[in-house]
Amino acid sequence: MDSYSIEQTKLLSYETIIDELMIDYGQDILQLVMQYVHNLSVAEDLTQEIFVKCYRALPTFQFNSSMKTWLWRIAINHTKDYLKSWYAKNVEATEDNRFAQVKSGDCVEQQVIRQQQDEELARVVFTLPVKYREVIYLCYYEEQSMKEIADVLQLNESTVKTRLRKAKQLLKNRLECE
């Protein structure tokens, strides 16, 4: 087999891996990024950039962690880099969420109440500092274990537990004040 065929085979397998990652984790990564940027169009752009970055970095992946953990690290680091950028600090993106979809099967009143409660909780979560917001998101929205969260954030498990406890206390205090 000549080198072109080998390279083509590697490229094809990388594309297959990225396709599978996008199918399996694309929505999760989008929601993770939303926890940081609070804007759907920006989150969608960043999510695309994250998968491009993963595709380029795939040949260097050394299987020291799960691919999911590796992907989450890239997503979090890329999003934090964006938030530090001049663009994020100086350009304001706008969007309109007034027409959010509601789930079928419930009566309209229940859907509206649940949506309002979810929006209120999300709003309060968004007011938390990033270090608390990310552990809340990974624990409750992604349902990751303390060990998985520690791996993704590159922290000790005890630090994750402390941040989660502090985040819950902050949420409780902020929700009681409203």
N, CA, C and O of each residue as an XYZ file, in Angstrom:
712
protein
N       0.848     -1.183      0.000
C       0.000      0.000      0.000
C       0.893      1.246      0.000
O       1.786      1.358      0.840
N       0.673      2.161     -0.907
C       1.505      3.355     -0.964
C       1.110      4.354      0.130
O       0.063      4.205      0.759
N       1.952      5.371      0.354
C       1.719      6.316      1.450
C       0.430      7.120      1.267
O      -0.229      7.472      2.244
N       0.080      7.403      0.030
C      -1.166      8.136     -0.206
C      -2.366      7.339      0.300
O      -3.267      7.899      0.925
N      -2.377      6.070      0.038
C      -3.488      5.229      0.491
C      -3.545      5.171      2.006
O      -4.631      5.218      2.585
N      -2.392      5.069      2.659
C      -2.341      5.044      4.125
C      -2.864      6.367      4.683
O      -3.677      6.381      5.608
N      -2.394      7.473      4.116
C      -2.855      8.791      4.575
C      -4.352      8.962      4.329
O      -5.072      9.507      5.167
N      -4.802      8.499      3.194
C      -6.227      8.598      2.884
C      -7.043      7.763      3.866
O      -8.118      8.180      4.296
N      -6.532      6.586      4.219
C      -7.206      5.726      5.182
C      -7.254      6.396      6.549
O      -8.288      6.367      7.216
N      -6.141      7.001      6.975
C      -6.121      7.713      8.258
C      -7.130      8.854      8.248
O      -7.879      9.046      9.206
N      -7.139      9.603      7.159
C      -8.057     10.730      7.038
C      -9.501     10.257      7.123
O     -10.321     10.865      7.811
N      -9.804      9.190      6.434
C     -11.154      8.651      6.454
C     -11.544      8.225      7.861
O     -12.664      8.496      8.295
N     -10.653      7.569      8.575
C     -10.987      7.126      9.926
C     -11.133      8.318     10.876
O     -11.983      8.289     11.766
N     -10.327      9.353     10.705
C     -10.476     10.549     11.533
C     -11.824     11.208     11.271
O     -12.498     11.650     12.201
N     -12.214     11.270      9.995
C     -13.512     11.848      9.665
C     -14.648     11.033     10.278
O     -15.634     11.594     10.758
N     -14.507      9.719     10.261
C     -15.523      8.852     10.851
C     -15.609      9.083     12.356
O     -16.705      9.160     12.910
N     -14.473      9.192     13.011
C     -14.442      9.423     14.459
C     -15.102     10.760     14.790
O     -15.930     10.844     15.697
N     -14.727     11.807     14.047
C     -15.312     13.129     14.303
C     -16.815     13.114     14.036
O     -17.582     13.710     14.793
N     -17.241     12.445     12.975
C     -18.679     12.330     12.702
C     -19.401     11.686     13.878
O     -20.461     12.151     14.296
N     -18.820     10.612     14.408
C     -19.438      9.928     15.545
C     -19.447     10.813     16.789
O     -20.431     10.841     17.528
N     -18.355     11.533     17.017
C     -18.305     12.448     18.156
C     -19.371     13.539     18.021
O     -20.026     13.900     18.998
N     -19.536     14.056     16.813
C     -20.530     15.108     16.593
C     -21.944     14.571     16.812
O     -22.788     15.255     17.389
N     -22.197     13.353     16.354
C     -23.523     12.760     16.546
C     -23.770     12.480     18.025
O     -24.838     12.789     18.554
N     -22.760     11.885     18.697
C     -22.926     11.492     20.095
C     -22.919     12.675     21.055
O     -23.666     12.677     22.034
N     -22.083     13.685     20.791
C     -21.863     14.742     21.776
C     -22.116     16.156     21.272
O     -21.931     17.112     22.024
N     -22.532     16.315     20.029
C     -22.716     17.658     19.479
C     -23.676     18.510     20.283
O     -23.368     19.658     20.605
N     -24.836     17.963     20.612
C     -25.829     18.716     21.387
C     -25.314     18.987     22.798
O     -25.538     20.069     23.341
N     -24.627     18.013     23.394
C     -24.077     18.196     24.744
C     -23.032     19.306     24.767
O     -23.005     20.122     25.687
N     -22.176     19.332     23.758
C     -21.147     20.373     23.686
C     -21.810     21.737     23.485
O     -21.404     22.723     24.099
N     -22.820     21.790     22.633
C     -23.543     23.049     22.426
C     -24.128     23.555     23.741
O     -24.015     24.740     24.053
N     -24.747     22.674     24.507
C     -25.333     23.077     25.785
C     -24.252     23.478     26.782
O     -24.439     24.415     27.558
N     -23.140     22.784     26.764
C     -22.017     23.147     27.639
C     -21.532     24.559     27.311
O     -21.346     25.380     28.209
N     -21.331     24.832     26.040
C     -20.854     26.149     25.614
C     -21.877     27.224     25.970
O     -21.505     28.330     26.362
N     -23.172     26.902     25.836
C     -24.224     27.860     26.200
C     -24.116     28.277     27.659
O     -24.433     29.417     28.001
N     -23.678     27.376     28.515
C     -23.526     27.705     29.937
C     -22.495     28.810     30.152
O     -22.540     29.527     31.152
N     -21.584     28.939     29.224
C     -20.553     29.966     29.335
C     -20.924     31.258     28.607
O     -20.713     32.349     29.138
N     -21.474     31.145     27.399
C     -21.645     32.339     26.562
C     -23.050     32.919     26.561
O     -23.220     34.082     26.195
N     -24.064     32.155     26.955
C     -25.445     32.642     27.074
C     -26.032     33.164     25.765
O     -26.934     34.002     25.782
N     -25.534     32.682     24.644
C     -26.033     33.147     23.359
C     -25.959     31.981     22.380
O     -24.884     31.434     22.134
N     -27.104     31.606     21.826
C     -27.178     30.414     20.988
C     -26.324     30.526     19.733
O     -25.607     29.583     19.396
N     -26.383     31.642     19.040
C     -25.618     31.746     17.786
C     -24.112     31.708     18.055
O     -23.366     31.094     17.293
N     -23.664     32.352     19.121
C     -22.244     32.289     19.486
C     -21.879     30.867     19.893
O     -20.821     30.363     19.515
N     -22.749     30.220     20.663
C     -22.489     28.844     21.102
C     -22.404     27.896     19.908
O     -21.560     27.000     19.886
N     -23.268     28.088     18.922
C     -23.220     27.245     17.726
C     -21.907     27.432     16.975
O     -21.298     26.459     16.529
N     -21.471     28.684     16.835
C     -20.198     28.951     16.163
C     -19.036     28.315     16.918
O     -18.172     27.670     16.323
N     -19.026     28.505     18.230
C     -17.947     27.933     19.041
C     -17.960     26.408     18.981
O     -16.900     25.782     18.947
N     -19.131     25.813     18.967
C     -19.236     24.359     18.887
C     -18.621     23.854     17.584
O     -17.905     22.852     17.580
N     -18.896     24.540     16.488
C     -18.279     24.156     15.216
C     -16.760     24.277     15.299
O     -16.041     23.388     14.841
N     -16.268     25.367     15.877
C     -14.831     25.565     16.021
C     -14.212     24.471     16.888
O     -13.099     24.018     16.619
N     -14.925     24.052     17.915
C     -14.440     23.001     18.812
C     -14.261     21.695     18.054
O     -13.251     21.012     18.227
N     -15.223     21.342     17.220
C     -15.093     20.098     16.465
C     -14.009     20.189     15.394
O     -13.364     19.185     15.091
N     -13.797     21.359     14.823
C     -12.677     21.541     13.893
C     -11.354     21.365     14.650
O     -10.434     20.705     14.168
N     -11.278     21.958     15.823
C     -10.079     21.827     16.650
C      -9.838     20.359     17.021
O      -8.700     19.888     16.991
N     -10.891     19.649     17.364
C     -10.771     18.221     17.690
C     -10.292     17.421     16.491
O      -9.450     16.533     16.624
N     -10.825     17.734     15.332
C     -10.421     17.033     14.113
C      -8.926     17.217     13.874
O      -8.215     16.266     13.551
N      -8.462     18.448     14.036
C      -7.036     18.726     13.817
C      -6.159     18.067     14.883
O      -5.029     17.669     14.600
N      -6.678     17.951     16.106
C      -5.896     17.392     17.208
C      -6.020     15.878     17.327
O      -5.273     15.251     18.078
N      -6.944     15.297     16.602
C      -7.192     13.857     16.708
C      -5.943     12.999     16.501
O      -5.769     12.018     17.224
N      -5.072     13.322     15.551
C      -3.871     12.489     15.389
C      -2.949     12.487     16.618
O      -2.123     11.588     16.775
N      -3.093     13.484     17.476
C      -2.233     13.553     18.664
C      -2.900     13.001     19.918
O      -2.283     12.961     20.982
N      -4.161     12.573     19.799
C      -4.872     12.023     20.957
C      -4.167     10.751     21.405
O      -3.938      9.840     20.610
N      -3.822     10.701     22.710
C      -2.999      9.596     23.207
C      -3.755      8.623     24.099
O      -3.132      7.741     24.690
N      -5.048      8.746     24.216
C      -5.877      7.828     24.992
C      -5.494      7.789     26.478
O      -5.643      6.757     27.133
N      -5.002      8.917     27.003
C      -4.745      9.037     28.441
C      -6.041      9.247     29.208
O      -6.084      9.080     30.426
N      -7.073      9.606     28.505
C      -8.409      9.794     29.090
C      -9.408      9.299     28.059
O      -9.030      8.906     26.955
N     -10.681      9.319     28.422
C     -11.699      8.930     27.446
C     -11.806     10.038     26.402
O     -11.445     11.186     26.662
N     -12.300      9.687     25.235
C     -12.467     10.673     24.180
C     -13.461     11.752     24.609
O     -13.308     12.919     24.249
N     -14.476     11.363     25.377
C     -15.462     12.331     25.870
C     -14.789     13.357     26.782
O     -15.029     14.557     26.650
N     -13.955     12.892     27.698
C     -13.240     13.804     28.596
C     -12.337     14.739     27.801
O     -12.274     15.937     28.076
N     -11.651     14.193     26.828
C     -10.769     14.981     25.962
C     -11.566     16.048     25.220
O     -11.145     17.202     25.139
N     -12.714     15.659     24.682
C     -13.574     16.589     23.962
C     -14.077     17.696     24.888
O     -14.084     18.865     24.504
N     -14.495     17.339     26.099
C     -14.981     18.337     27.064
C     -13.871     19.312     27.429
O     -14.115     20.515     27.528
N     -12.660     18.812     27.631
C     -11.540     19.713     27.950
C     -11.315     20.717     26.834
O     -11.149     21.911     27.084
N     -11.310     20.229     25.611
C     -11.130     21.132     24.462
C     -12.260     22.157     24.433
O     -12.013     23.346     24.230
N     -13.490     21.706     24.632
C     -14.639     22.616     24.594
C     -14.542     23.685     25.677
O     -14.743     24.868     25.403
N     -14.243     23.281     26.877
C     -14.154     24.244     27.985
C     -13.007     25.221     27.756
O     -13.177     26.430     27.912
N     -11.843     24.702     27.386
C     -10.692     25.586     27.158
C     -10.939     26.539     25.994
O     -10.593     27.718     26.078
N     -11.532     26.046     24.915
C     -11.808     26.901     23.756
C     -12.813     27.996     24.131
O     -12.660     29.154     23.743
N     -13.819     27.617     24.876
C     -14.838     28.594     25.279
C     -14.258     29.633     26.226
O     -14.550     30.821     26.098
N     -13.444     29.199     27.167
C     -12.804     30.158     28.075
C     -11.862     31.091     27.310
O     -11.788     32.281     27.616
N     -11.144     30.560     26.318
C     -10.287     31.410     25.477
C     -11.127     32.449     24.746
O     -10.733     33.611     24.644
N     -12.291     32.029     24.236
C     -13.186     32.970     23.562
C     -13.620     34.078     24.529
O     -13.607     35.258     24.179
N     -14.004     33.682     25.748
C     -14.481     34.676     26.715
C     -13.395     35.683     27.098
O     -13.703     36.811     27.484
N     -12.143     35.284     26.994
C     -11.027     36.190     27.287
C     -10.672     37.072     26.093
O      -9.934     38.045     26.242
N     -11.187     36.743     24.921
C     -10.807     37.430     23.690
C     -11.353     38.851     23.631
O     -12.320     39.195     24.310
N     -10.714     39.658     22.810
C     -11.162     41.023     22.588
C     -12.581     41.016     22.041
O     -13.417     41.818     22.457
N     -12.850     40.111     21.109
C     -14.158     40.049     20.461
C     -15.269     39.841     21.484
O     -16.279     40.545     21.461
N     -15.086     38.881     22.374
C     -16.120     38.579     23.365
C     -16.350     39.754     24.312
O     -17.469     39.980     24.772
N     -15.295     40.489     24.594
C     -15.404     41.604     25.533
C     -15.944     42.880     24.896
O     -16.461     43.751     25.595
N     -15.826     42.997     23.566
C     -16.164     44.257     22.919
C     -17.304     44.196     21.906
O     -17.773     45.240     21.452
N     -17.758     43.005     21.544
C     -18.837     42.870     20.576
C     -19.980     42.132     21.252
O     -19.783     41.069     21.840
N     -21.162     42.695     21.166
C     -22.324     42.078     21.799
C     -23.198     41.414     20.741
O     -23.687     42.069     19.821
N     -23.384     40.112     20.888
C     -24.281     39.383     19.993
C     -25.656     39.343     20.637
O     -25.775     39.205     21.855
N     -26.683     39.463     19.824
C     -28.050     39.435     20.361
C     -28.810     38.277     19.753
O     -28.494     37.796     18.665
N     -29.822     37.842     20.486
C     -30.713     36.803     19.973
C     -32.051     36.918     20.661
O     -32.178     37.582     21.689
N     -33.040     36.276     20.095
C     -34.392     36.356     20.606
C     -34.869     34.952     20.953
O     -35.006     34.111     20.064
N     -35.123     34.684     22.231
C     -35.563     33.363     22.682
C     -37.049     33.328     23.024
O     -37.493     32.413     23.718
N     -37.821     34.292     22.561
C     -39.234     34.347     22.932
C     -40.036     33.176     22.407
O     -41.092     32.854     22.951
N     -39.557     32.542     21.373
C     -40.336     31.481     20.753
C     -39.749     30.109     21.039
O     -39.696     29.261     20.149
N     -39.312     29.884     22.261
C     -38.770     28.578     22.651
C     -39.871     27.537     22.545
O     -41.036     27.813     22.833
N     -39.489     26.338     22.127
C     -40.473     25.278     21.944
C     -40.857     24.677     23.287
O     -40.049     24.617     24.213
N     -42.096     24.237     23.375
C     -42.567     23.547     24.567
C     -42.846     22.099     24.214
O     -43.151     21.786     23.063
N     -42.744     21.212     25.198
C     -42.948     19.779     24.980
C     -44.435     19.472     24.873
O     -45.266     20.091     25.539
N     -44.752     18.501     24.020
C     -46.145     18.089     23.895
C     -46.459     17.069     24.983
O     -45.548     16.481     25.568
N     -47.728     16.860     25.251
C     -48.142     15.889     26.257
C     -48.602     16.547     27.543
O     -49.348     15.923     28.297
N     -48.205     17.751     27.826
C     -48.654     18.486     29.009
C     -49.670     19.526     28.558
O     -49.735     19.892     27.384
N     -50.454     19.988     29.510
C     -51.352     21.084     29.157
C     -50.517     22.356     29.022
O     -49.418     22.444     29.570
N     -51.023     23.304     28.318
C     -50.294     24.526     28.007
C     -49.855     25.255     29.278
O     -48.735     25.761     29.351
N     -50.744     25.307     30.282
C     -50.400     26.003     31.519
C     -49.180     25.361     32.188
O     -48.276     26.066     32.636
N     -49.155     24.030     32.256
C     -48.018     23.332     32.870
C     -46.732     23.597     32.092
O     -45.666     23.787     32.677
N     -46.849     23.607     30.776
C     -45.680     23.869     29.946
C     -45.135     25.269     30.200
O     -43.926     25.462     30.329
N     -46.026     26.229     30.271
C     -45.604     27.611     30.487
C     -44.960     27.768     31.866
O     -43.917     28.409     31.994
N     -45.576     27.188     32.893
C     -45.028     27.275     34.253
C     -43.660     26.611     34.314
O     -42.715     27.174     34.868
N     -43.552     25.400     33.739
C     -42.274     24.682     33.751
C     -41.209     25.476     32.995
O     -40.063     25.568     33.434
N     -41.600     26.045     31.856
C     -40.655     26.823     31.063
C     -40.187     28.057     31.846
O     -39.005     28.399     31.822
N     -41.115     28.718     32.535
C     -40.744     29.888     33.333
C     -39.804     29.495     34.475
O     -38.834     30.198     34.758
N     -40.096     28.377     35.124
C     -39.234     27.910     36.217
C     -37.847     27.543     35.690
O     -36.830     27.881     36.296
N     -37.821     26.848     34.559
C     -36.538     26.479     33.961
C     -35.731     27.708     33.566
O     -34.520     27.767     33.781
N     -36.418     28.691     32.985
C     -35.744     29.920     32.585
C     -35.206     30.672     33.799
O     -34.103     31.219     33.756
N     -35.984     30.700     34.880
C     -35.551     31.372     36.107
C     -34.326     30.679     36.700
O     -33.358     31.333     37.086
N     -34.380     29.349     36.766
C     -33.236     28.597     37.290
C     -32.010     28.820     36.411
O     -30.914     29.056     36.920
N     -32.189     28.746     35.101
C     -31.071     28.966     34.182
C     -30.510     30.376     34.349
O     -29.295     30.573     34.333
N     -31.400     31.353     34.511
C     -30.951     32.742     34.693
C     -30.097     32.870     35.948
O     -29.057     33.529     35.936
N     -30.538     32.237     37.027
C     -29.786     32.307     38.278
C     -28.465     31.541     38.153
O     -27.437     31.990     38.659
N     -28.492     30.393     37.485
C     -27.248     29.638     37.269
C     -26.270     30.488     36.467
O     -25.073     30.489     36.752
N     -26.774     31.217     35.458
C     -25.902     32.061     34.636
C     -25.246     33.179     35.442
O     -24.208     33.700     35.034
N     -25.832     33.555     36.576
C     -25.237     34.620     37.384
C     -24.084     34.120     38.248
O     -23.331     34.920     38.804
N     -23.944     32.799     38.361
C     -22.855     32.240     39.169
C     -21.517     32.459     38.471
O     -21.458     32.516     37.243
N     -20.454     32.581     39.244
C     -19.121     32.610     38.622
C     -18.887     31.317     37.828
O     -19.445     30.272     38.163
N     -18.077     31.392     36.796
C     -17.847     30.266     35.891
C     -17.441     29.000     36.636
O     -17.915     27.915     36.300
N     -16.583     29.113     37.631
C     -16.101     27.906     38.309
C     -17.221     27.150     39.020
O     -17.117     25.938     39.214
N     -18.274     27.833     39.405
C     -19.426     27.168     40.018
C     -20.428     26.720     38.957
O     -21.021     25.645     39.051
N     -20.600     27.564     37.955
C     -21.543     27.256     36.887
C     -21.139     25.980     36.149
O     -21.998     25.168     35.806
N     -19.844     25.797     35.904
C     -19.421     24.627     35.143
C     -19.617     23.330     35.926
O     -19.950     22.309     35.325
N     -19.421     23.335     37.241
C     -19.652     22.097     38.001
C     -21.147     21.794     38.094
O     -21.543     20.630     38.043
N     -21.979     22.826     38.232
C     -23.433     22.617     38.229
C     -23.853     21.999     36.899
O     -24.604     21.024     36.868
N     -23.370     22.563     35.822
C     -23.750     22.059     34.498
C     -23.307     20.603     34.307
O     -24.107     19.751     33.920
N     -22.053     20.333     34.575
C     -21.535     18.978     34.350
C     -22.205     17.953     35.262
O     -22.433     16.816     34.849
N     -22.518     18.338     36.479
C     -23.139     17.406     37.424
C     -24.602     17.173     37.101
O     -25.034     16.023     37.012
N     -25.370     18.226     36.924
C     -26.817     18.080     36.801
C     -27.330     17.990     35.375
O     -28.320     17.303     35.124
N     -26.688     18.663     34.441
C     -27.160     18.612     33.062
C     -26.505     17.475     32.290
O     -27.153     16.821     31.473
N     -25.227     17.239     32.546
C     -24.507     16.168     31.855
C     -24.480     14.880     32.672
O     -24.083     13.829     32.168
N     -24.903     14.963     33.936
C     -24.963     13.817     34.846
C     -23.626     13.078     34.941
O     -23.574     11.848     34.929
N     -22.552     13.856     35.033
C     -21.226     13.262     35.169
C     -20.910     13.034     36.641
O     -21.396     13.751     37.516
N     -20.095     12.033     36.893
C     -19.671     11.738     38.264
C     -18.633     12.765     38.706
O     -18.106     13.521     37.890
N     -18.349     12.784     39.993
C     -17.340     13.710     40.517
C     -15.986     13.446     39.857
O     -15.253     14.383     39.538
N     -15.658     12.176     39.655
C     -14.385     11.820     39.018
C     -14.337     12.333     37.584
O     -13.325     12.885     37.152
N     -15.432     12.150     36.843
C     -15.471     12.628     35.456
C     -15.345     14.153     35.406
O     -14.628     14.695     34.564
N     -16.038     14.831     36.301
C     -15.949     16.296     36.344
C     -14.527     16.717     36.670
O     -13.990     17.636     36.051
N     -13.915     16.050     37.638
C     -12.531     16.358     38.013
C     -11.596     16.156     36.823
O     -10.694     16.962     36.599
N     -11.806     15.092     36.066
C     -10.970     14.842     34.883
C     -11.165     15.918     33.827
O     -10.194     16.420     33.262
N     -12.405     16.270     33.563
C     -12.699     17.271     32.544
C     -12.105     18.626     32.924
O     -11.502     19.301     32.089
N     -12.275     19.015     34.169
C     -11.816     20.342     34.615
C     -10.369     20.335     35.101
O      -9.807     21.380     35.431
N      -9.780     19.151     35.139
C      -8.404     18.979     35.611
C      -8.231     19.532     37.031
O      -7.340     20.334     37.312
N      -9.126     19.067     37.912
C      -9.124     19.454     39.313
C      -9.136     18.202     40.181
O      -9.379     17.102     39.687
N      -8.873     18.370     41.471
C      -9.042     17.272     42.414
C     -10.534     17.057     42.650
O     -11.329     17.994     42.564
N     -10.903     15.812     42.949
C     -12.319     15.532     43.232
C     -12.809     16.344     44.424
O     -13.949     16.807     44.427
N     -11.967     16.521     45.430
C     -12.390     17.286     46.604
C     -12.690     18.745     46.232
O     -13.598     19.360     46.792
N     -11.926     19.285     45.290
C     -12.179     20.655     44.827
C     -13.518     20.725     44.107
O     -14.273     21.682     44.281
N     -13.812     19.713     43.300
C     -15.095     19.663     42.587
C     -16.241     19.602     43.590
O     -17.232     20.318     43.449
N     -16.106     18.746     44.602
C     -17.163     18.612     45.614
C     -17.362     19.930     46.361
O     -18.495     20.326     46.634
N     -16.276     20.599     46.687
C     -16.364     21.882     47.387
C     -17.054     22.923     46.515
O     -17.923     23.660     46.981
N     -16.662     22.975     45.253
C     -17.291     23.940     44.337
C     -18.774     23.638     44.146
O     -19.593     24.555     44.082
N     -19.116     22.368     44.055
C     -20.516     21.995     43.879
C     -21.328     22.380     45.113
O     -22.433     22.907     44.986
N     -20.798     22.126     46.288
C     -21.485     22.494     47.525
C     -21.671     24.012     47.596
O     -22.751     24.494     47.936
N     -20.623     24.754     47.278
C     -20.687     26.213     47.299
C     -21.686     26.730     46.239
O     -22.437     27.671     46.496
N     -21.682     26.111     45.063
C     -22.603     26.518     43.990
C     -24.048     26.298     44.411
O     -24.900     27.156     44.182
N     -24.327     25.162     45.020
C     -25.701     24.884     45.474
C     -26.134     25.891     46.530
O     -27.280     26.340     46.532
N     -25.220     26.245     47.425
C     -25.543     27.221     48.456
C     -25.821     28.592     47.835
O     -26.768     29.277     48.222
N     -24.989     28.980     46.872
C     -25.214     30.253     46.183
C     -26.556     30.258     45.447
O     -27.291     31.245     45.494
N     -26.869     29.156     44.771
C     -28.152     29.056     44.074
C     -29.311     29.163     45.052
O     -30.273     29.893     44.813
N     -29.213     28.437     46.145
C     -30.278     28.461     47.147
C     -30.489     29.887     47.665
O     -31.621     30.362     47.748
N     -29.402     30.558     48.008
C     -29.500     31.927     48.519
C     -30.105     32.874     47.490
O     -30.956     33.698     47.826
N     -29.679     32.762     46.267
C     -30.169     33.672     45.221
C     -31.635     33.408     44.876
O     -32.389     34.340     44.597
N     -32.037     32.127     44.897
C     -33.426     31.798     44.598
C     -34.361     32.215     45.737
O     -35.504     32.601     45.492
N     -33.878     32.138     46.978
C     -34.696     32.549     48.122
C     -34.880     34.064     48.159
O     -35.907     34.554     48.628
N     -33.890     34.802     47.668
C     -33.967     36.261     47.690
C     -34.937     36.820     46.661
O     -35.339     37.980     46.752
N     -35.312     36.017     45.697
C     -36.177     36.537     44.615
C     -37.623     36.326     44.887
O     -38.466     36.708     44.075
